[in-house]
């Protein structure tokens, strides 16, 4: 094998690794960007939640204030639900893209490891984490066999489940409260529209990657 061909192979492998590293870097940058919106949603909801706790639910004069605060809470929670879904979609997309490059690197190294002078045990797909060094206990300081990208997706899922649960609780308040009927109906409408928008967002072809959906 001539030296120029070896240089070309190393250049191609280097480009694949750079693309993979870029996707991993982008994964965390996107998470930081979206976390700002989720933190704002939770902070705003926390403020409204504190105000609701101060209200005397036994006083009929407080029903109007309950309706206003409850509607505000549902609106904020609905925005949070949308951003949580976007978080999950973004995290799953980033994971899929860097796995595309990891698969390409593995196949490339397996095919050309002799030409590259790469030990077979150091091929990406052949490397592993020694069992005796692994400790999956969360109370241990040793390395564990967890996936940062999956944990990132899990953060979005936990946020989504929590926001949906809180939204349902506030919907119950809307149904039971005798305050502003218009605001109560509006709160129910917002929740229904959030459900419709969330469903369309998840199933929309606009947000799907054409490359990743190739057969």
N, C-alpha and C positions, 0 to 999 in steps of 0.2 A: 504493500500500500504506500503511495507517495505521500510526502509531507503535506502538500497542498490540500489533499483530500482529508487528511486528519485535521488540519486547521479548520476546514469547512464544517466538519462534524462537530468539533468543539465549539465553533461559533454558533451553530444551530442549537446545540444543547444549552449554551449560555443564554441564548435568547429565550428558550423555553423556561429556564429557571427565573429569568428576569420577569417574564410575564406572570409566572406563578407568584413570585414575591410581590409584584404589583397588586395582584388580586387580593392577597392576604392583607396587604397594607390598606387597600381600599375598603376592605370589610370593616376594619376598626374605625376608619375615618367616617364611613357612612353611619356606623352605630353611634359615634359621638355626635354627629349632626342630628340624628333623629332623637337621641336621648334628651337633647335640649327641649324639644317640643313636648316629650312625655313628662319631663320634670315640671315644665310650666303647667301642664294639664293637672298633674297630681297636686301641685302647689295651690293652684286656683281652686281645685276641688276641696283641698284641706281647709282653705279659708271659708268656703261656703259650708262645709261640714261643721266647722266650729260655730258658725253663726246659727245653723239649724239646731245645734245642741242647746243654744241659749234661749231658743223660742219655747214658750209655754204652750204645749200642744193641747192643754185642757182649756185654754182661753180662746173662745170663738173669734175674738178680735185679731188673733194671731194667724188665722187661716190664710189671709191674703199674703202676709209675709212668707208663710210656709210655701205657698204656690210660687211666689217669685224666686225664692231661694232654690226650691226643688226644680223648677224649670231651668234655672241657671246651671244646677248640678248636672242635669241630664244633658244639656247642651255641651258642657265641658267633657263629660264622660263619653259622649258620642264622638267628639273630636279625638279624644284619647284612643277610642276603639279603632278609628280609621288609621291613626298613626301606628298603633300596635300591629295592625295587619300589614301596613307598609313595612314596618320593621322586620316582621317575619319573612315577608316576600323578599326584601332586600338581602337579608341574611342568608336565606336559602339560595338565592341567585348567586351571591358571592361564593358560597360554599361549592355550588355546582361548577362555577367557572374555574376556581382554582383546582378542583378535582379533575376537570378536563385537562388542564396542563400537567397535573401530577400523573395522570394516565398516559399522556403523550410522552412525558419524560421517562416513565417506567418502560414503555414499549421501545423508545429510542435507545435507552441504555442497554436493554436486553438484546437488541439487534446489533449494536455496535460496540459492546463493551470490550471486545478484543482489539478493535481498531483504536479505541480511545485509551486503552491501557488501564481500564477501570476494573478493579477486583470485583468478581461476581457478587460477593457478599455485600458490596457497597452500592449495588443497584437499588434505586429508591424502593422498588416493590419488594426487595428482599430484606431490607433493614427492619429490625424490630426492637422492642423494648424488653431487655432481660427481665424475666419473671422475678428473679431474686432482688431486683432493684425497685420493683413496683409495689406500691401500697395505696390502695384505693380508699382507705379510711380518710374521712374529712378532718379527723383530729390528728392526722400525721403530717409531718413536714416533708415527707418523701414524695417523689413523683408518682402520679397516678395515671391510669389509662383512661383519661377523659379527653373529650374533644372540645377545644375552645369555641370552634364554630358552632357545634351543636348546643353548647351552653348559651351562646349568643342568641340562637333561635329560641331556646327555652325561656330566656328573659322576656322576649316578645310574647310568647305564649302565656306565661304567668301573668304578665301585664294585661293581656287580652281577657283572660278568664276573670281576673279581679275586676276589671272595668265593666265587663258584662254583668257580673253578679251585682255590683253596686248600681248599675243602670236598672236592673230588675227591681231592686229594693226601692229605688226612687219612683219607678213606675207604680209600684203598689201604693206608695204615698200619694201619687197623683190620682189614683182611682179612689182612694179612701178620703182624700182631703175635700172639704166643701168650700174652698176658697175661690179664687178666680177660675171659673169654669173654662174660659178661653185659654188661659195658661195651662191648665191641666190637659185639655184636649191637644194643645200645641206640643206639650211634652210627649204625649203618646205618639203624635205625628212624627216628631223628631226621631224617636226611637225606632219607629217603623221604617222611616226613610234611611236611617243609619244601617238597619238590617239589609234593606234593598241595595244600598250603595256598597256595603261590604261584600255582599254576594256577587254583585256585578264586578267589583274590583278584583276579587279572587279569580273569577271565571273569565274576565275580559281578555281577549286576544291581544289587546293593545299593550298590556303589561307583560305578555309572554315573549320569551326570546325565540326568535325564528331559528337560530342555530341550535339551541338546546332542544328544540322540539323536532329536529330532523329525525327520521326513522333510523 
